[in-house]
Amino acid sequence: MKKTIKPFFVISCPFDTYSGYGARSRDVVKSIIESDKYEVKLVAQRWGETPWGFCKDHPEWEFLYDYEHNPMEQAKKQPDIWMQITIPNEFRPIGKYNIGCTAGIEATSCKGEWVEGINRMNETWVSSKFAKDMFDHVKFEKRDKNTQQVIGELKVEKPINIIFEGVNTDLYKKISKPKTKGINLSNIKEQFCYLFVGHWMNGVHGHDRKNVGVLIKEFIETFKNRNSMPALILKCSKGNNSYTSKDAVLKQINGYIREYKGHKIPNIYLLHGEFTDEEMNDLYNHTKVKAMVSFTKGEGYGRPLLEFSLTGKPVIASGWSGHLDFLNPEFTTLVKGQLENVHDSAANDWLLKEARWFQVDAVYARESLRSVFKNYKLKLSNAKRQAYFAKNNFSREKMNELIDNHLTEVLPEFSAQLELTLPELKIPKLKKV
């Protein structure tokens, strides 16, 4: 009897966290498991301060717990394939073949440690052309540790491959009736609402990465003192679903509202806390939600924009970075602007002050909001074309096919793939007593 031994594939990732990297991890892991070509084990990792327990809260993902790898067993068997889904400075080669997977950075440059991490792996997967272009062009001077003289150039030397984040088109789609009871917008009187989805990042006004402050400001400026005004819904937090996070967001929103004392301004509503995938699709499809808007300064990919686009409703987004891969400019409203340096208040251990990212132009931002409100039927017609485009080019099925074809093409032959001949078991016949 012959048995084929599958290559041992270990994936270190934050698959059980409420985060963008968590969602990316679950999709990649599921794709590799379902190919049925590998012996898959998972090493659970944290992702910042984001909460754990996503799989426990979402029964359709509980099966991933069955693949968790015992750390004590890890030392006994070297992975044939080792994958890390994280930021590149954490990449460490452990397997015979090593794959890094990252969303990249949301600006024009990264730290040298990221380049060094990429060069430690056999290849790196990124979500968008934007991320690949950034890594392909970033360069640093190599200096002697003692003399500090330039001795060479640090740049990416290993392959960067685009493996886009495929969306579940069976879940995220246009629906006529809600499938959950979790979305209640009865407190919202307006029948025309713009929706924003994302975290409110660090940074003073105009410099937080998701640019929520600028969005609020330009929304109010666009529609203040008008007889007919839409509303803005912020599905927003400070990174977790705590009361402290909610209070912090409300405090910032109210800070902008106070600036317009004496004016008639449009309403802004906050939705806080974690939603299930089904609840998010219900929110996207709610009759009061007419369009999604994001004036983001930069995205490695921008998954909520892709999910929302499948409803066939208009999308307004910054005209720069990773989401341009799936937002067709013929069918969506892309806002013009210019690049500017990352502000000190937004910089961190991986986001460099000398890097550049996007700032929407105020004139174009207001015009985009006004145009969708005034010309909704026309925008809706184009949005339906965007939904068709996204469904046919950025589905989870397309992603699965891309991953399978890519791994088949690049992976070397491993000894574990050889067929072993096992002795046939001879079971003695039992005699009836």
One Martini backbone bead per residue (centre of mass of N, CA, C, O) as a GRO file, in nm:
protein
  433
    1MET     BB    1   0.095   0.036   0.022
    2LYS     BB    2   0.040   0.378  -0.064
    3LYS     BB    3   0.175   0.695   0.067
    4THR     BB    4   0.136   1.038   0.072
    5ILE     BB    5   0.347   1.287   0.179
    6LYS     BB    6   0.297   1.587   0.298
    7PRO     BB    7   0.382   1.890   0.324
    8PHE     BB    8   0.506   2.090   0.581
    9PHE     BB    9   0.277   2.355   0.694
   10VAL     BB   10   0.364   2.656   0.858
   11ILE     BB   11   0.157   2.914   1.026
   12SER     BB   12   0.223   3.242   1.129
   13CYS     BB   13  -0.063   3.402   1.293
   14PRO     BB   14  -0.359   3.622   1.360
   15PHE     BB   15  -0.635   3.433   1.328
   16ASP     BB   16  -0.782   3.520   1.632
   17THR     BB   17  -0.825   3.820   1.539
   18TYR     BB   18  -0.940   4.159   1.544
   19SER     BB   19  -0.829   4.209   1.217
   20GLY     BB   20  -0.686   4.254   0.917
   21TYR     BB   21  -0.473   4.028   0.961
   22GLY     BB   22  -0.676   3.819   1.048
   23ALA     BB   23  -0.837   3.801   0.784
   24ARG     BB   24  -0.599   3.730   0.606
   25SER     BB   25  -0.522   3.471   0.751
   26ARG     BB   26  -0.783   3.309   0.717
   27ASP     BB   27  -0.786   3.305   0.408
   28VAL     BB   28  -0.511   3.170   0.357
   29VAL     BB   29  -0.547   2.919   0.530
   30LYS     BB   30  -0.803   2.809   0.397
   31SER     BB   31  -0.684   2.777   0.116
   32ILE     BB   32  -0.458   2.572   0.193
   33ILE     BB   33  -0.636   2.356   0.320
   34GLU     BB   34  -0.838   2.313   0.068
   35SER     BB   35  -0.618   2.195  -0.129
   36ASP     BB   36  -0.494   1.925   0.001
   37LYS     BB   37  -0.142   1.942  -0.008
   38TYR     BB   38  -0.111   1.984   0.313
   39GLU     BB   39   0.039   1.996   0.629
   40VAL     BB   40  -0.135   2.190   0.859
   41LYS     BB   41  -0.010   2.451   1.077
   42LEU     BB   42  -0.063   2.665   1.367
   43VAL     BB   43   0.057   2.990   1.485
   44ALA     BB   44  -0.032   3.193   1.727
   45GLN     BB   45  -0.079   3.552   1.710
   46ARG     BB   46  -0.048   3.861   1.778
   47TRP     BB   47  -0.224   4.204   1.733
   48GLY     BB   48  -0.149   4.399   1.932
   49GLU     BB   49  -0.461   4.513   2.091
   50THR     BB   50  -0.628   4.310   1.971
   51PRO     BB   51  -0.866   4.093   2.003
   52TRP     BB   52  -0.963   3.784   2.088
   53GLY     BB   53  -1.188   3.518   1.961
   54PHE     BB   54  -1.308   3.503   1.671
   55CYS     BB   55  -1.361   3.194   1.625
   56LYS     BB   56  -1.552   3.159   1.868
   57ASP     BB   57  -1.758   3.388   1.755
   58HIS     BB   58  -1.717   3.214   1.471
   59PRO     BB   59  -1.808   2.901   1.389
   60GLU     BB   60  -1.689   2.886   1.087
   61TRP     BB   61  -1.378   2.912   1.235
   62GLU     BB   62  -1.321   2.682   1.452
   63PHE     BB   63  -1.147   2.476   1.280
   64LEU     BB   64  -0.864   2.613   1.327
   65TYR     BB   65  -0.799   2.487   1.608
   66ASP     BB   66  -0.718   2.199   1.483
   67TYR     BB   67  -0.430   2.340   1.365
   68GLU     BB   68  -0.278   2.375   1.606
   69HIS     BB   69   0.049   2.414   1.725
   70ASN     BB   70   0.281   2.249   1.905
   71PRO     BB   71   0.567   2.382   2.022
   72MET     BB   72   0.708   2.110   2.105
   73GLU     BB   73   0.687   1.989   1.805
   74GLN     BB   74   0.844   2.193   1.629
   75ALA     BB   75   1.144   2.092   1.701
   76LYS     BB   76   1.109   1.795   1.557
   77LYS     BB   77   1.005   1.956   1.281
   78GLN     BB   78   1.074   2.079   0.988
   79PRO     BB   79   0.951   2.284   0.778
   80ASP     BB   80   0.896   2.301   0.450
   81ILE     BB   81   0.684   2.536   0.513
   82TRP     BB   82   0.713   2.886   0.595
   83MET     BB   83   0.476   3.120   0.742
   84GLN     BB   84   0.439   3.483   0.770
   85ILE     BB   85   0.183   3.702   0.912
   86THR     BB   86   0.329   4.020   0.892
   87ILE     BB   87   0.576   4.219   0.963
   88PRO     BB   88   0.895   4.209   0.822
   89ASN     BB   89   1.081   4.237   1.082
   90GLU     BB   90   0.961   3.936   1.181
   91PHE     BB   91   1.108   3.774   0.987
   92ARG     BB   92   1.178   3.408   1.001
   93PRO     BB   93   1.370   3.146   0.906
   94ILE     BB   94   1.263   2.786   0.938
   95GLY     BB   95   1.236   2.659   0.673
   96LYS     BB   96   1.303   2.540   0.359
   97TYR     BB   97   1.057   2.735   0.294
   98ASN     BB   98   1.001   3.101   0.282
   99ILE     BB   99   0.708   3.304   0.376
  100GLY     BB  100   0.596   3.624   0.339
  101CYS     BB  101   0.317   3.824   0.482
  102THR     BB  102   0.193   4.150   0.370
  103ALA     BB  103   0.057   4.481   0.344
  104GLY     BB  104   0.263   4.672   0.428
  105ILE     BB  105   0.274   5.014   0.358
  106GLU     BB  106   0.101   5.347   0.365
  107ALA     BB  107   0.366   5.444   0.221
  108THR     BB  108   0.682   5.528   0.053
  109SER     BB  109   0.815   5.393   0.316
  110CYS     BB  110   1.062   5.212   0.510
  111LYS     BB  111   1.236   5.024   0.699
  112GLY     BB  112   1.526   4.847   0.687
  113GLU     BB  113   1.414   4.600   0.850
  114TRP     BB  114   1.213   4.517   0.627
  115VAL     BB  115   1.415   4.446   0.408
  116GLU     BB  116   1.570   4.235   0.569
  117GLY     BB  117   1.326   4.046   0.611
  118ILE     BB  118   1.269   3.985   0.313
  119ASN     BB  119   1.569   3.871   0.259
  120ARG     BB  120   1.521   3.610   0.448
  121MET     BB  121   1.331   3.520   0.237
  122ASN     BB  122   1.217   3.371  -0.053
  123GLU     BB  123   0.935   3.528  -0.015
  124THR     BB  124   0.672   3.783  -0.080
  125TRP     BB  125   0.349   3.881   0.018
  126VAL     BB  126   0.110   4.099  -0.130
  127SER     BB  127  -0.197   4.281  -0.185
  128SER     BB  128  -0.051   4.506  -0.375
  129LYS     BB  129   0.094   4.710  -0.604
  130PHE     BB  130   0.174   4.931  -0.412
  131ALA     BB  131   0.348   4.755  -0.220
  132LYS     BB  132   0.546   4.653  -0.431
  133ASP     BB  133   0.653   4.927  -0.530
  134MET     BB  134   0.768   5.018  -0.264
  135PHE     BB  135   0.973   4.784  -0.224
  136ASP     BB  136   1.120   4.810  -0.507
  137HIS     BB  137   1.219   5.131  -0.439
  138VAL     BB  138   1.352   5.091  -0.180
  139LYS     BB  139   1.644   5.261  -0.028
  140PHE     BB  140   1.969   5.205   0.131
  141GLU     BB  141   2.240   5.267   0.315
  142LYS     BB  142   2.541   5.107   0.367
  143ARG     BB  143   2.716   5.083   0.682
  144ASP     BB  144   2.975   5.096   0.874
  145LYS     BB  145   2.977   5.042   1.213
  146ASN     BB  146   3.249   5.206   1.267
  147THR     BB  147   3.278   5.438   1.022
  148GLN     BB  148   3.006   5.504   0.846
  149GLN     BB  149   3.060   5.407   0.574
  150VAL     BB  150   2.982   5.355   0.255
  151ILE     BB  151   2.928   4.997   0.127
  152GLY     BB  152   2.625   5.022   0.008
  153GLU     BB  153   2.303   4.858  -0.069
  154LEU     BB  154   1.970   4.857   0.048
  155LYS     BB  155   1.756   4.603  -0.090
  156VAL     BB  156   1.538   4.427  -0.260
  157GLU     BB  157   1.611   4.065  -0.356
  158LYS     BB  158   1.337   3.939  -0.329
  159PRO     BB  159   1.045   3.824  -0.407
  160ILE     BB  160   0.744   4.000  -0.510
  161ASN     BB  161   0.401   3.905  -0.452
  162ILE     BB  162   0.070   3.924  -0.572
  163ILE     BB  163  -0.187   3.856  -0.320
  164PHE     BB  164  -0.490   3.900  -0.305
  165GLU     BB  165  -0.790   3.991  -0.130
  166GLY     BB  166  -1.043   3.788  -0.112
  167VAL     BB  167  -1.388   3.791  -0.139
  168ASN     BB  168  -1.695   3.695  -0.006
  169THR     BB  169  -1.957   3.665  -0.237
  170ASP     BB  170  -2.171   3.511  -0.055
  171LEU     BB  171  -2.181   3.750   0.156
  172TYR     BB  172  -2.082   3.993  -0.018
  173LYS     BB  173  -2.386   4.155  -0.107
  174LYS     BB  174  -2.679   4.200  -0.241
  175ILE     BB  175  -2.967   4.280  -0.035
  176SER     BB  176  -3.309   4.311   0.076
  177LYS     BB  177  -3.263   4.158   0.355
  178PRO     BB  178  -3.190   4.107   0.660
  179LYS     BB  179  -2.999   3.844   0.853
  180THR     BB  180  -3.009   4.023   1.107
  181LYS     BB  181  -3.049   4.192   1.447
  182GLY     BB  182  -2.790   4.401   1.489
  183ILE     BB  183  -2.918   4.634   1.299
  184ASN     BB  184  -2.991   4.967   1.432
  185LEU     BB  185  -3.124   5.282   1.268
  186SER     BB  186  -3.370   5.433   1.415
  187ASN     BB  187  -3.207   5.698   1.521
  188ILE     BB  188  -3.202   5.760   1.214
  189LYS     BB  189  -3.362   5.998   1.009
  190GLU     BB  190  -3.202   5.965   0.772
  191GLN     BB  191  -3.201   5.841   0.420
  192PHE     BB  192  -2.902   5.972   0.380
  193CYS     BB  193  -2.591   5.788   0.406
  194TYR     BB  194  -2.270   5.793   0.506
  195LEU     BB  195  -1.993   5.556   0.514
  196PHE     BB  196  -1.756   5.465   0.769
  197VAL     BB  197  -1.463   5.235   0.790
  198GLY     BB  198  -1.260   5.248   1.088
  199HIS     BB  199  -0.988   5.356   1.243
  200TRP     BB  200  -0.867   5.586   1.486
  201MET     BB  201  -0.579   5.718   1.459
  202ASN     BB  202  -0.295   5.855   1.505
  203GLY     BB  203  -0.321   6.207   1.510
  204VAL     BB  204  -0.362   6.496   1.411
  205HIS     BB  205  -0.519   6.699   1.230
  206GLY     BB  206  -0.473   6.546   0.910
  207HIS     BB  207  -0.280   6.274   1.031
  208ASP     BB  208  -0.455   6.046   1.027
  209ARG     BB  209  -0.470   5.779   0.830
  210LYS     BB  210  -0.794   5.777   0.788
  211ASN     BB  211  -0.895   6.078   0.807
  212VAL     BB  212  -1.145   6.153   0.995
  213GLY     BB  213  -1.127   6.455   1.051
  214VAL     BB  214  -1.149   6.548   0.754
  215LEU     BB  215  -1.415   6.417   0.693
  216ILE     BB  216  -1.585   6.576   0.893
  217LYS     BB  217  -1.513   6.857   0.797
  218GLU     BB  218  -1.601   6.825   0.491
  219PHE     BB  219  -1.890   6.741   0.547
  220ILE     BB  220  -1.982   6.996   0.693
  221GLU     BB  221  -1.896   7.203   0.473
  222THR     BB  222  -2.082   7.087   0.246
  223PHE     BB  223  -2.383   7.084   0.435
  224LYS     BB  224  -2.412   7.339   0.567
  225ASN     BB  225  -2.702   7.527   0.581
  226ARG     BB  226  -2.906   7.323   0.468
  227ASN     BB  227  -3.211   7.188   0.400
  228SER     BB  228  -3.057   6.935   0.274
  229MET     BB  229  -2.925   6.654   0.470
  230PRO     BB  230  -2.705   6.438   0.533
  231ALA     BB  231  -2.536   6.165   0.680
  232LEU     BB  232  -2.285   6.036   0.916
  233ILE     BB  233  -2.132   5.716   0.948
  234LEU     BB  234  -1.929   5.579   1.215
  235LYS     BB  235  -1.734   5.289   1.194
  236CYS     BB  236  -1.569   5.325   1.502
  237SER     BB  237  -1.233   5.324   1.655
  238LYS     BB  238  -0.929   5.272   1.872
  239GLY     BB  239  -0.897   4.928   1.832
  240ASN     BB  240  -1.148   4.882   2.025
  241ASN     BB  241  -1.454   4.793   2.236
  242SER     BB  242  -1.430   5.000   2.447
  243TYR     BB  243  -1.533   5.262   2.642
  244THR     BB  244  -1.278   5.430   2.601
  245SER     BB  245  -1.291   5.434   2.296
  246LYS     BB  246  -1.569   5.562   2.264
  247ASP     BB  247  -1.511   5.825   2.421
  248ALA     BB  248  -1.277   5.920   2.240
  249VAL     BB  249  -1.442   5.949   1.979
  250LEU     BB  250  -1.664   6.140   2.084
  251LYS     BB  251  -1.473   6.368   2.165
  252GLN     BB  252  -1.372   6.425   1.874
  253ILE     BB  253  -1.638   6.483   1.738
  254ASN     BB  254  -1.731   6.716   1.933
  255GLY     BB  255  -1.495   6.903   1.863
  256TYR     BB  256  -1.603   6.968   1.575
  257ILE     BB  257  -1.892   7.062   1.639
  258ARG     BB  258  -1.812   7.318   1.817
  259GLU     BB  259  -1.703   7.487   1.568
  260TYR     BB  260  -2.037   7.517   1.472
  261LYS     BB  261  -2.155   7.727   1.633
  262GLY     BB  262  -2.459   7.855   1.481
  263HIS     BB  263  -2.490   7.612   1.295
  264LYS     BB  264  -2.619   7.412   1.045
  265ILE     BB  265  -2.568   7.063   1.079
  266PRO     BB  266  -2.488   6.760   1.016
  267ASN     BB  267  -2.517   6.444   1.110
  268ILE     BB  268  -2.338   6.233   1.350
  269TYR     BB  269  -2.264   5.883   1.373
  270LEU     BB  270  -2.200   5.612   1.607
  271LEU     BB  271  -2.038   5.295   1.556
  272HIS     BB  272  -1.964   5.055   1.807
  273GLY     BB  273  -1.784   4.779   1.776
  274GLU     BB  274  -1.839   4.447   1.707
  275PHE     BB  275  -1.893   4.282   1.399
  276THR     BB  276  -2.016   4.077   1.199
  277ASP     BB  277  -2.018   3.990   0.879
  278GLU     BB  278  -2.327   3.996   0.851
  279GLU     BB  279  -2.364   4.277   0.979
  280MET     BB  280  -2.196   4.431   0.774
  281ASN     BB  281  -2.374   4.362   0.528
  282ASP     BB  282  -2.627   4.491   0.645
  283LEU     BB  283  -2.508   4.772   0.663
  284TYR     BB  284  -2.436   4.811   0.364
  285ASN     BB  285  -2.760   4.747   0.283
  286HIS     BB  286  -2.888   4.967   0.406
  287THR     BB  287  -3.120   5.203   0.313
  288LYS     BB  288  -2.957   5.451   0.452
  289VAL     BB  289  -2.715   5.342   0.299
  290LYS     BB  290  -2.559   5.497   0.003
  291ALA     BB  291  -2.245   5.532   0.091
  292MET     BB  292  -1.892   5.529   0.068
  293VAL     BB  293  -1.623   5.682   0.271
  294SER     BB  294  -1.264   5.770   0.200
  295PHE     BB  295  -0.972   5.978   0.316
  296THR     BB  296  -0.726   5.823   0.302
  297LYS     BB  297  -0.365   5.815   0.321
  298GLY     BB  298  -0.347   5.484   0.336
  299GLU     BB  299  -0.334   5.151   0.172
  300GLY     BB  300  -0.265   4.823   0.134
  301TYR     BB  301  -0.594   4.781   0.053
  302GLY     BB  302  -0.910   4.803   0.168
  303ARG     BB  303  -1.149   4.596   0.235
  304PRO     BB  304  -1.422   4.755   0.288
  305LEU     BB  305  -1.440   4.870  -0.001
  306LEU     BB  306  -1.483   4.597  -0.138
  307GLU     BB  307  -1.728   4.497   0.014
  308PHE     BB  308  -1.917   4.736  -0.050
  309SER     BB  309  -1.908   4.729  -0.368
  310LEU     BB  310  -2.100   4.462  -0.382
  311THR     BB  311  -2.378   4.629  -0.346
  312GLY     BB  312  -2.391   4.873  -0.569
  313LYS     BB  313  -2.260   5.119  -0.429
  314PRO     BB  314  -2.114   5.401  -0.379
  315VAL     BB  315  -1.765   5.515  -0.401
  316ILE     BB  316  -1.543   5.705  -0.190
  317ALA     BB  317  -1.191   5.779  -0.264
  318SER     BB  318  -0.880   5.790  -0.255
  319GLY     BB  319  -0.629   5.847  -0.524
  320TRP     BB  320  -0.456   5.621  -0.338
  321SER     BB  321  -0.327   5.312  -0.333
  322GLY     BB  322  -0.439   4.982  -0.283
  323HIS     BB  323  -0.753   5.023  -0.382
  324LEU     BB  324  -0.689   5.062  -0.694
  325ASP     BB  325  -0.703   4.763  -0.781
  326PHE     BB  326  -1.048   4.748  -0.733
  327LEU     BB  327  -1.103   5.050  -0.815
  328ASN     BB  328  -1.268   5.167  -1.070
  329PRO     BB  329  -1.250   5.482  -1.218
  330GLU     BB  330  -1.522   5.454  -1.390
  331PHE     BB  331  -1.710   5.363  -1.109
  332THR     BB  332  -1.560   5.571  -0.922
  333THR     BB  333  -1.474   5.807  -0.662
  334LEU     BB  334  -1.169   5.979  -0.702
  335VAL     BB  335  -0.967   6.170  -0.500
  336LYS     BB  336  -0.784   6.433  -0.512
  337GLY     BB  337  -0.425   6.517  -0.453
  338GLN     BB  338  -0.142   6.493  -0.219
  339LEU     BB  339   0.171   6.464  -0.108
  340GLU     BB  340   0.295   6.399   0.230
  341ASN     BB  341   0.429   6.406   0.522
  342VAL     BB  342   0.470   6.245   0.796
  343HIS     BB  343   0.366   6.306   1.098
  344ASP     BB  344   0.474   6.300   1.417
  345SER     BB  345   0.187   6.201   1.538
  346ALA     BB  346   0.198   5.926   1.335
  347ALA     BB  347   0.451   5.820   1.404
  348ASN     BB  348   0.652   5.516   1.426
  349ASP     BB  349   0.834   5.225   1.422
  350TRP     BB  350   0.734   5.202   1.090
  351LEU     BB  351   0.652   5.508   1.050
  352LEU     BB  352   0.796   5.747   0.868
  353LYS     BB  353   0.858   6.086   0.851
  354GLU     BB  354   0.995   6.073   0.550
  355ALA     BB  355   0.747   5.981   0.454
  356ARG     BB  356   0.471   5.944   0.220
  357TRP     BB  357   0.132   6.069   0.178
  358PHE     BB  358  -0.210   6.132   0.162
  359GLN     BB  359  -0.404   6.430   0.055
  360VAL     BB  360  -0.688   6.563   0.022
  361ASP     BB  361  -0.865   6.782  -0.157
  362ALA     BB  362  -1.107   6.991  -0.052
  363VAL     BB  363  -1.255   7.049  -0.316
  364TYR     BB  364  -1.282   6.748  -0.410
  365ALA     BB  365  -1.417   6.637  -0.157
  366ARG     BB  366  -1.678   6.808  -0.172
  367GLU     BB  367  -1.759   6.733  -0.459
  368SER     BB  368  -1.795   6.429  -0.413
  369LEU     BB  369  -2.024   6.450  -0.206
  370ARG     BB  370  -2.218   6.625  -0.375
  371SER     BB  371  -2.243   6.443  -0.630
  372VAL     BB  372  -2.371   6.192  -0.498
  373PHE     BB  373  -2.620   6.341  -0.383
  374LYS     BB  374  -2.725   6.468  -0.665
  375ASN     BB  375  -2.621   6.192  -0.856
  376TYR     BB  376  -2.719   5.903  -0.765
  377LYS     BB  377  -2.822   5.742  -1.010
  378LEU     BB  378  -2.562   5.755  -1.172
  379LYS     BB  379  -2.376   5.633  -0.953
  380LEU     BB  380  -2.535   5.365  -0.928
  381SER     BB  381  -2.478   5.259  -1.210
  382ASN     BB  382  -2.166   5.244  -1.172
  383ALA     BB  383  -2.166   5.065  -0.913
  384LYS     BB  384  -2.268   4.807  -1.054
  385ARG     BB  385  -2.009   4.776  -1.224
  386GLN     BB  386  -1.817   4.749  -0.985
  387ALA     BB  387  -1.939   4.491  -0.868
  388TYR     BB  388  -1.880   4.315  -1.114
  389PHE     BB  389  -1.575   4.358  -1.118
  390ALA     BB  390  -1.511   4.252  -0.831
  391LYS     BB  391  -1.643   3.969  -0.846
  392ASN     BB  392  -1.461   3.875  -1.109
  393ASN     BB  393  -1.155   3.964  -0.968
  394PHE     BB  394  -1.198   3.952  -0.612
  395SER     BB  395  -1.237   3.672  -0.522
  396ARG     BB  396  -1.180   3.395  -0.336
  397GLU     BB  397  -1.154   3.203  -0.577
  398LYS     BB  398  -0.931   3.363  -0.720
  399MET     BB  399  -0.731   3.351  -0.489
  400ASN     BB  400  -0.708   3.042  -0.465
  401GLU     BB  401  -0.598   3.001  -0.750
  402LEU     BB  402  -0.346   3.176  -0.716
  403ILE     BB  403  -0.215   3.024  -0.481
  404ASP     BB  404  -0.200   2.742  -0.607
  405ASN     BB  405  -0.036   2.817  -0.861
  406HIS     BB  406   0.204   2.943  -0.719
  407LEU     BB  407   0.297   2.707  -0.539
  408THR     BB  408   0.335   2.504  -0.772
  409GLU     BB  409   0.562   2.678  -0.912
  410VAL     BB  410   0.779   2.748  -0.657
  411LEU     BB  411   0.801   2.489  -0.520
  412PRO     BB  412   0.989   2.258  -0.412
  413GLU     BB  413   1.121   1.960  -0.358
  414PHE     BB  414   1.034   1.725  -0.113
  415SER     BB  415   1.093   1.449   0.067
  416ALA     BB  416   0.793   1.430   0.178
  417GLN     BB  417   0.672   1.370  -0.127
  418LEU     BB  418   0.741   1.092  -0.109
  419GLU     BB  419   0.672   0.768  -0.160
  420LEU     BB  420   0.558   0.526   0.069
  421THR     BB  421   0.603   0.189   0.158
  422LEU     BB  422   0.362   0.000   0.311
  423PRO     BB  423   0.265  -0.240   0.499
  424GLU     BB  424   0.051  -0.490   0.496
  425LEU     BB  425  -0.220  -0.577   0.675
  426LYS     BB  426  -0.267  -0.882   0.859
  427ILE     BB  427  -0.577  -1.009   0.933
  428PRO     BB  428  -0.702  -1.231   1.126
  429LYS     BB  429  -0.917  -1.477   1.134
  430LEU     BB  430  -1.213  -1.538   1.292
  431LYS     BB  431  -1.338  -1.781   1.496
  432LYS     BB  432  -1.610  -1.946   1.563
  433VAL     BB  433  -1.735  -2.053   1.891
   0.00000   0.00000   0.00000
